[in-house]
Amino acid sequence: MEESKFIELMEKIREIKIMHADYSRKYHSSKSSAIELARKMWGSITTYRYEPLSISPDKYMNTMLSAIISERFLLRLHRNLWKHITISIVGLGGSGKTTYSIISAMGALKLIGYPERQILDAISGLTFFSAKEFVEFSKSLIEKREWVPFIILDDIGSQISKYWIFLGQYFWSYLFSVLDQLKDWTGCLILTARTFESIPARLRELSDMVIEAREIDFQGVILDIFSYYMYDDYVSKRRRRQGLKFIDVLLPTIKMPDVMWKRMLETRRRTGLERLKMVAMALELQPKLELVRILRMRKQVVKREHKTNNSR
């Protein structure tokens, strides 16, 4: 890449970051400024009727997350600077977390200059809806000494329980220790979860930035709002109130590519069936396990009574 092209793209990224920072300040005093930002970014808004809109993928480059990903990608390509950030996006189901992550990654690749035909393949290869797929990919990445611009790990809170120690799933500790070195593999690790607390504590501590996602009705205008906080500000209730760093908006009718949607649903269906199978097996064994527990308790009681009688 020529220096002039690099500078042009970095200027574009800078403009996007400044825009989102400016609107975060406006948002403090007037929540309706999010509507203005939506019109500026997407050229349209969505009402409570959830109108289907035709949005050009070129507009995906305007998201704050797209700017973060593309900035680190460019610095790695042109300056050989290994900048890394881990971002947790948290919010209720349907708040646009996964769609926002995927279209932002698409926007970043488009901004860099990826051919259209390669963008979807790249997104598919770097987005994971199951921890098993992510672990297999990470192993391959380390073995081949490769670097990728981003990794999206979806719905992490349901894939890796925050109660992993209580459940005896000690193997996750090895993954967490490897993720400490993630800056050597990728520019941006994106985790999505329903709540920040549902993410395992070790992964929460790895987060550099937290984005709160929520769908909001502004007098009939429906928007998905993404509020950006640095980790230290987010975990402090006192500092969070004044710690809003960037604001971003997504129209709720914007969809991820169909192939990604189908893959996500299929992976979640498969995961759900596997877990229900385990629950069914546990329920089938429960009476036998209860009987074993009762017999063990009975044996302990008899042993205690025998010991008491012998001591008299």
JOKA-V70786 format. One record per backbone hydrogen bond with DSSP energy under -0.5 kcal/mol. CO is the residue of the C=O (numbers start at 0). NH is the residue of the N-H. E is the energy in kcal/mol with one decimal. If there is no record, write none. Layout:
BEGIN
CO_NH_E / CO_NH_E
END
This chain:
BEGIN
1_5_-2.3 / 2_6_-2.6 / 3_7_-2.0 / 4_8_-2.3 / 5_9_-2.4 / 6_10_-2.2 / 7_11_-1.8 / 8_12_-2.4 / 9_13_-2.2 / 10_14_-2.1 / 11_15_-1.8 / 12_16_-2.3 / 13_17_-2.5 / 14_18_-2.3 / 15_19_-2.1 / 16_20_-1.9 / 17_21_-2.8 / 18_22_-2.2 / 19_23_-1.2 / 19_246_-1.1 / 20_24_-1.4 / 21_25_-1.8 / 22_26_-2.3 / 23_27_-0.9 / 24_28_-0.8 / 25_28_-0.6 / 25_29_-2.5 / 29_32_-1.7 / 30_33_-1.7 / 31_34_-1.4 / 31_35_-1.0 / 32_36_-2.1 / 33_37_-2.3 / 34_38_-2.3 / 35_39_-2.0 / 36_40_-2.7 / 37_41_-3.1 / 37_42_-0.6 / 37_43_-0.6 / 38_42_-1.3 / 45_221_-2.8 / 46_49_-2.5 / 52_54_-0.8 / 55_58_-2.1 / 56_59_-1.4 / 57_60_-1.1 / 58_61_-1.9 / 59_62_-1.4 / 62_66_-1.6 / 63_67_-2.0 / 64_68_-2.4 / 65_69_-2.6 / 66_70_-2.2 / 67_71_-1.7 / 68_72_-2.0 / 69_73_-2.7 / 70_74_-2.2 / 71_75_-1.7 / 72_76_-2.4 / 73_77_-3.2 / 73_78_-0.6 / 74_78_-1.2 / 74_79_-0.5 / 74_80_-2.3 / 79_81_-0.5 / 80_82_-1.4 / 84_86_-0.5 / 84_188_-2.1 / 85_207_-2.9 / 85_208_-1.8 / 86_88_-0.5 / 86_190_-3.0 / 87_89_-0.6 / 87_210_-3.2 / 88_192_-2.1 / 89_212_-3.3 / 91_94_-1.7 / 95_99_-2.8 / 96_100_-2.1 / 97_101_-2.5 / 98_102_-2.8 / 99_103_-1.8 / 100_104_-1.9 / 101_105_-2.1 / 102_106_-2.3 / 103_107_-2.3 / 104_108_-2.1 / 105_109_-2.1 / 106_110_-2.4 / 107_111_-2.0 / 108_112_-1.3 / 108_113_-2.8 / 114_117_-1.6 / 114_118_-1.2 / 115_118_-0.5 / 115_119_-0.8 / 117_121_-2.3 / 118_122_-2.6 / 119_123_-2.6 / 120_124_-1.9 / 121_125_-0.9 / 122_125_-0.8 / 122_126_-0.6 / 123_126_-0.5 / 125_151_-2.7 / 127_153_-2.7 / 129_133_-1.7 / 130_134_-2.7 / 131_135_-2.3 / 132_136_-2.3 / 133_137_-2.8 / 134_138_-2.3 / 135_139_-1.8 / 136_140_-2.5 / 137_141_-2.3 / 138_142_-2.2 / 139_143_-2.1 / 140_145_-2.1 / 141_144_-0.9 / 147_186_-1.3 / 150_152_-0.6 / 150_189_-3.2 / 151_127_-3.1 / 151_153_-0.6 / 152_155_-0.5 / 152_191_-1.8 / 154_157_-1.1 / 154_158_-1.1 / 155_159_-2.7 / 158_160_-0.5 / 160_163_-1.3 / 162_166_-2.4 / 163_168_-3.0 / 164_167_-1.4 / 167_169_-1.3 / 168_171_-1.6 / 169_172_-1.6 / 170_173_-1.1 / 170_174_-0.8 / 171_175_-2.3 / 172_176_-1.9 / 173_177_-1.6 / 174_178_-2.2 / 175_179_-0.8 / 177_180_-1.9 / 178_181_-1.8 / 180_183_-2.0 / 181_184_-2.3 / 181_185_-2.1 / 184_147_-3.2 / 186_84_-1.4 / 187_150_-2.2 / 187_189_-0.6 / 188_86_-3.1 / 188_190_-0.5 / 189_152_-3.2 / 190_88_-3.6 / 191_155_-2.5 / 191_156_-0.5 / 192_90_-1.6 / 194_197_-0.5 / 195_198_-1.1 / 199_202_-0.9 / 199_203_-2.1 / 200_204_-2.1 / 201_205_-0.7 / 202_206_-0.7 / 203_206_-1.1 / 207_230_-2.3 / 208_87_-2.4 / 209_211_-0.5 / 209_228_-2.4 / 210_89_-2.9 / 210_212_-0.6 / 211_226_-2.5 / 213_224_-3.2 / 215_217_-0.7 / 215_222_-2.4 / 216_218_-1.0 / 217_220_-1.7 / 219_47_-1.5 / 219_221_-0.6 / 220_217_-3.5 / 220_222_-0.5 / 222_215_-3.0 / 222_224_-0.7 / 223_249_-2.2 / 224_213_-1.8 / 224_226_-0.5 / 225_227_-0.5 / 225_247_-2.0 / 226_211_-2.5 / 227_244_-3.0 / 227_245_-0.7 / 228_209_-2.9 / 229_233_-2.4 / 230_234_-2.2 / 232_235_-0.8 / 234_236_-0.6 / 235_239_-2.7 / 236_240_-0.8 / 238_241_-0.7 / 238_242_-0.8 / 239_242_-0.6 / 245_227_-2.7 / 247_225_-2.9 / 249_223_-2.7 / 250_253_-2.1 / 256_259_-0.7 / 256_260_-2.1 / 257_261_-2.8 / 258_262_-1.7 / 259_263_-2.5 / 260_264_-2.4 / 261_265_-2.4 / 262_266_-2.5 / 263_267_-2.5 / 264_268_-2.4 / 265_269_-2.6 / 266_270_-2.6 / 267_271_-2.6 / 268_272_-2.4 / 269_273_-2.2 / 270_274_-2.2 / 271_275_-2.5 / 272_276_-2.1 / 273_277_-1.6 / 274_278_-2.2 / 275_279_-2.8 / 276_280_-2.2 / 277_281_-2.3 / 278_282_-2.7 / 279_283_-2.1 / 280_284_-1.8 / 281_285_-1.3 / 282_286_-0.6 / 284_288_-2.7 / 285_289_-2.9 / 286_290_-2.2 / 287_291_-2.4 / 288_292_-2.3 / 289_293_-2.7 / 290_294_-2.7 / 291_295_-2.1 / 292_296_-2.2 / 293_297_-2.7 / 294_298_-2.3 / 295_299_-1.9 / 296_300_-2.4 / 297_301_-2.7 / 298_302_-2.2 / 299_303_-2.2 / 300_304_-2.7 / 301_305_-2.5 / 302_306_-2.0 / 303_307_-2.4 / 304_308_-2.6 / 305_309_-1.9 / 306_310_-1.1 / 307_311_-0.5 / 308_311_-0.8
END
